[in-house]
Amino acid sequence: MLTDSENDIQMSLDEFIMIRDFIHEKSGIYFAENKMYLVKNRLIKRMAELGIKNIRDYFYHVKYDVSLKEFNQLMNLVTTNETSFFRNEPQLLSFSEEVLPLLVKEKLVAGESKTLKIWSAGCSSGEEPYTLAIILLEKMILMPGWNLEILANDISESVLQRARNGEYSGITLRNVAPAILNRYFTKVGEMYRINPEAKSLVKFFHMNLNEGRRMNMMTGVDVIFFRNVMIYFSDEVKKQIIRGFYNSLKPGGFLYIGHSETLHGLSKAFRLVYFKNALVYRKEIQKAEKEIVHTTVFSGTAASTAGAAGGAKRAMDLLNKIKPMSTVNK
């Protein structure tokens, strides 16, 4: 409920545009004019805490804060961090039962190192990357020697701190099966703390996806999860981010976006793959590499080829012995 002093704060269209354009310039997050009152209502409580009486004064307070502390507060205010473990199960089934075995097979066939690098872009308070860590541990337990890494970034420092703490309760755990809860969480009072085995796979870091220089440093990624985040950005910034993801992915890498989202009108660089459980965007393997993988898997004419194919078959057999996530979650 707003106090009388908070009700007294007014926001003109010009002030909204001033704030809106500043947010867009710094973060890529964009608010249409019909979001003016939403932005105002999220700002006024913070302004009351600071004793600031008008929007323009708050704007200058944020703009000239060289520590960026208030900008981080502003990002916390204007972004929604609603998420949960095992959100959108069909996409996660696609990852665990279709994409992951395919990547493992292709890496073994091509003689690549046994590494998997996954990126949760816009990770919020950590539910998605920890979910991915659990899936990897469930699927890879019979395949020792693999180096697993999950990168997870967000623009909000406060949600990153919650993610690093790794403690959860309530509705965010509603999709976690009891067996998974017992295996990967420890009850601490009213909270459930993610166990070190899963926590150690995830590296959290602060990053603004609108910063091209930082995006250019993200390389060699096998799978990117960028789900339900595009809604915040303008089309111009969306295109820039998707280009960055394309460059970050290895050839043959996969991009997951929200099930109701699309790259239509944003990028033609990816191929849409129709898996049984979900639609996923893929960065094409270069032609020469594709021919090597195809020949290795289907001809088996050379001894080295047969050995590689045998390794891939053994990997697939091991993966198939593990219960699919849909069974685990029941």
C-alpha positions in Angstrom: 0.0 0.0 0.0 1.4 3.4 -1.0 1.8 6.1 1.7 0.6 9.6 1.2 4.1 10.8 0.3 4.5 8.1 -2.3 1.1 8.9 -3.8 2.4 12.5 -4.2 5.1 11.5 -6.6 4.1 12.2 -10.2 5.8 11.0 -13.4 5.3 12.9 -16.6 5.6 11.3 -20.0 8.9 13.2 -20.6 10.3 11.9 -17.3 9.2 8.4 -18.2 11.0 8.6 -21.5 14.1 10.0 -19.9 14.2 7.0 -17.5 13.2 4.5 -20.1 15.8 5.6 -22.6 18.5 5.5 -19.9 17.6 2.0 -18.9 17.6 0.9 -22.6 20.9 2.5 -23.3 22.6 0.9 -20.3 20.9 -2.6 -20.3 19.0 -3.1 -23.5 15.8 -3.5 -21.5 13.0 -1.5 -23.1 9.6 -0.4 -21.8 6.8 0.8 -24.2 4.8 3.8 -23.1 2.0 1.6 -21.8 4.4 0.5 -19.1 4.8 4.0 -17.7 2.7 3.3 -14.6 4.3 0.0 -13.9 7.8 1.7 -14.0 6.5 4.5 -11.8 5.0 2.2 -9.2 8.3 0.2 -9.0 10.4 3.4 -8.5 8.4 5.3 -5.9 9.0 3.0 -3.0 12.7 3.1 -3.6 12.6 6.9 -3.9 10.8 7.1 -0.6 13.6 5.0 1.0 16.1 7.5 -0.3 14.1 10.5 0.6 13.9 11.6 -3.1 10.8 13.6 -3.9 10.6 13.7 -7.7 11.5 11.5 -10.7 14.1 13.8 -12.2 16.1 13.9 -9.0 16.1 10.1 -8.9 17.2 10.0 -12.5 20.3 12.1 -11.8 20.9 10.1 -8.6 21.2 6.9 -10.7 23.0 8.5 -13.7 25.8 10.0 -11.7 26.3 7.2 -9.2 29.8 6.0 -10.4 29.6 3.0 -8.0 26.6 1.7 -10.0 25.0 0.6 -6.8 21.8 2.5 -7.5 21.8 1.3 -11.1 21.9 -2.3 -9.8 19.0 -1.4 -7.5 17.1 0.0 -10.5 17.7 -3.3 -12.4 16.3 -5.2 -9.5 13.2 -3.0 -9.5 12.3 -3.1 -13.2 13.0 -6.8 -13.9 10.8 -9.7 -12.8 12.7 -12.7 -11.4 9.9 -15.3 -11.3 11.3 -18.7 -12.0 11.3 -22.3 -10.6 13.2 -25.5 -10.8 12.5 -27.8 -13.8 10.5 -25.1 -15.6 9.0 -26.1 -18.9 9.7 -29.9 -18.7 9.4 -30.6 -22.4 12.4 -28.4 -23.2 14.4 -30.0 -20.4 13.4 -33.5 -21.7 14.6 -32.4 -25.1 18.0 -31.4 -23.6 18.5 -34.5 -21.4 17.2 -37.2 -23.8 17.9 -35.8 -27.2 20.4 -32.9 -27.4 22.8 -34.1 -24.7 23.2 -37.7 -26.1 23.6 -36.2 -29.6 26.4 -33.8 -28.4 28.2 -36.6 -26.6 28.1 -38.9 -29.6 29.3 -36.2 -32.0 32.2 -35.2 -29.7 33.3 -38.8 -29.3 33.1 -39.4 -33.0 35.0 -36.2 -33.8 37.7 -37.0 -31.2 37.0 -33.9 -29.3 37.8 -33.4 -25.6 35.2 -34.7 -23.1 33.9 -31.3 -22.2 30.4 -29.8 -22.1 29.9 -26.0 -21.6 26.3 -24.8 -20.9 25.3 -21.2 -20.5 22.2 -20.0 -18.7 21.9 -16.4 -19.9 19.7 -14.4 -17.6 19.8 -17.0 -14.9 17.8 -15.0 -12.2 18.1 -16.5 -8.8 19.7 -19.8 -10.0 16.9 -22.3 -10.4 17.6 -22.9 -14.1 21.4 -23.5 -13.9 21.0 -25.7 -10.9 18.3 -27.6 -12.7 20.7 -28.1 -15.6 23.4 -29.2 -13.2 21.1 -31.9 -11.7 20.2 -33.1 -15.2 23.9 -33.4 -16.2 24.7 -35.3 -13.0 21.8 -37.6 -13.6 22.7 -38.3 -17.2 26.5 -38.4 -16.9 27.0 -40.4 -13.8 28.0 -43.5 -15.8 30.4 -41.5 -18.0 33.5 -40.6 -15.8 36.1 -38.2 -17.1 33.8 -35.6 -18.6 34.5 -31.9 -17.7 31.1 -30.3 -17.1 30.7 -26.5 -16.8 27.6 -24.3 -16.4 28.0 -20.5 -16.8 25.2 -18.4 -15.4 24.8 -14.6 -15.6 22.4 -12.0 -14.7 22.3 -8.2 -14.6 20.9 -8.1 -11.1 23.5 -8.4 -8.3 20.8 -9.2 -5.7 19.4 -12.2 -7.5 22.9 -13.4 -8.2 23.6 -13.3 -4.5 20.5 -15.5 -3.9 21.7 -17.8 -6.6 25.2 -18.2 -5.0 23.6 -18.9 -1.6 21.6 -21.7 -3.3 18.8 -21.8 -0.7 15.2 -22.2 -1.8 11.7 -22.8 -0.5 8.0 -22.7 -1.5 6.6 -22.5 -5.0 10.0 -22.5 -6.7 10.4 -26.1 -5.7 7.0 -27.3 -6.8 8.3 -29.2 -9.9 11.1 -31.0 -8.0 10.3 -34.7 -7.5 10.9 -36.0 -3.9 13.7 -38.3 -5.1 15.6 -35.4 -6.7 14.9 -33.2 -3.7 16.4 -35.8 -1.4 19.4 -36.4 -3.6 20.5 -32.9 -4.5 19.2 -30.7 -1.6 19.7 -30.5 2.2 16.9 -29.2 4.4 18.1 -26.3 6.5 15.3 -25.1 8.7 12.5 -24.1 6.3 14.9 -23.9 3.3 16.4 -26.4 1.0 20.1 -25.9 0.2 21.5 -27.2 -3.1 24.2 -29.8 -2.5 27.9 -29.1 -3.3 27.9 -31.7 -6.0 25.5 -29.7 -8.2 26.6 -26.3 -6.9 30.2 -26.9 -7.9 29.2 -27.2 -11.6 27.8 -23.7 -11.8 29.8 -20.4 -12.1 27.7 -17.3 -11.5 28.8 -13.9 -12.7 27.5 -10.4 -13.3 27.0 -9.6 -16.9 24.9 -7.2 -19.0 23.9 -9.0 -22.3 23.9 -5.6 -23.9 27.7 -5.3 -23.5 29.2 -6.5 -26.8 32.8 -6.7 -25.4 31.8 -9.0 -22.7 29.7 -11.1 -25.1 32.7 -11.5 -27.3 34.5 -13.2 -24.5 32.0 -16.0 -24.2 33.3 -18.7 -26.6 33.2 -22.5 -27.0 29.7 -22.9 -25.6 27.8 -26.1 -26.5 24.3 -25.1 -25.4 22.7 -21.7 -24.4 19.5 -21.4 -22.5 18.0 -17.9 -23.0 14.4 -18.6 -22.0 11.7 -16.0 -21.2 14.2 -13.2 -21.2 13.8 -11.7 -24.7 10.6 -10.0 -23.6 12.6 -7.3 -21.8 14.6 -6.1 -24.8 14.0 -4.0 -27.9 14.2 -5.7 -31.3 17.5 -4.0 -32.0 19.1 -5.3 -28.8 17.5 -8.8 -29.3 19.3 -9.0 -32.7 22.5 -7.9 -31.2 22.2 -10.5 -28.4 21.3 -13.3 -30.8 24.3 -12.5 -33.0 26.4 -12.7 -29.8 25.0 -16.1 -29.0 25.7 -17.4 -32.5 29.3 -16.4 -32.1 29.6 -17.9 -28.6 28.3 -21.3 -29.7 30.5 -23.9 -31.2 29.5 -25.3 -34.6 26.7 -27.7 -33.9 25.7 -25.9 -30.6 22.1 -25.4 -29.6 20.1 -22.4 -28.4 17.0 -22.8 -26.3 14.6 -19.8 -26.0 11.2 -19.7 -24.3 8.6 -22.1 -25.8 6.4 -19.1 -26.9 9.4 -17.1 -28.3 10.8 -17.1 -31.8 13.8 -15.9 -33.7 11.6 -15.0 -36.7 12.6 -11.5 -37.8 15.6 -11.5 -35.6 18.1 -14.0 -37.1 18.3 -16.4 -40.0 21.7 -17.8 -38.9 20.2 -20.7 -36.9 18.5 -23.8 -38.1 15.3 -24.8 -36.3 15.5 -28.5 -35.3 12.2 -30.4 -34.6 13.0 -32.8 -31.8 10.3 -35.1 -30.2 10.0 -33.0 -27.1 10.7 -29.4 -28.3 11.8 -27.1 -31.0 15.5 -26.0 -30.7 17.7 -23.7 -32.7 21.0 -25.0 -33.8 24.2 -23.5 -35.2 25.1 -25.5 -38.3 28.1 -27.8 -38.3 30.5 -26.6 -41.0 30.2 -28.8 -44.2 33.6 -30.5 -43.8 32.9 -31.4 -40.2 29.5 -32.7 -41.0 30.9 -35.0 -43.7 33.5 -36.4 -41.3 30.8 -37.1 -38.7 28.5 -38.6 -41.3 31.2 -40.9 -42.7 32.4 -42.0 -39.3 28.9 -42.9 -38.0 27.5 -44.6 -41.1 30.4 -46.1 -43.1 32.9 -47.4 -40.5 35.4 -48.3 -43.3 38.6 -47.5 -41.4 39.8 -49.0 -38.2 40.0 -45.6 -36.5 36.6 -44.8 -37.8 35.2 -48.1 -36.3 36.9 -47.4 -33.0 35.4 -43.9 -32.8 31.9 -45.2 -33.8 32.3 -47.9 -31.2 33.1 -45.3 -28.6 30.0 -43.4 -29.6 27.9 -46.5 -29.4 29.2 -47.3 -25.9 28.4 -43.7 -24.8 24.9 -44.0 -26.2 24.4 -47.4 -24.4 25.5 -45.9 -21.1 23.2 -42.9 -21.5 20.2 -45.1 -22.4 20.7 -47.1 -19.2 19.9 -44.1 -17.1 16.2 -43.3 -16.4 14.9 -40.4 -18.4 14.1 -37.3 -16.5 10.3 -37.8 -17.1 10.6 -41.0 -15.1 12.7 -39.5 -12.4 10.2 -36.7 -11.9 7.2 -38.9 -11.4 
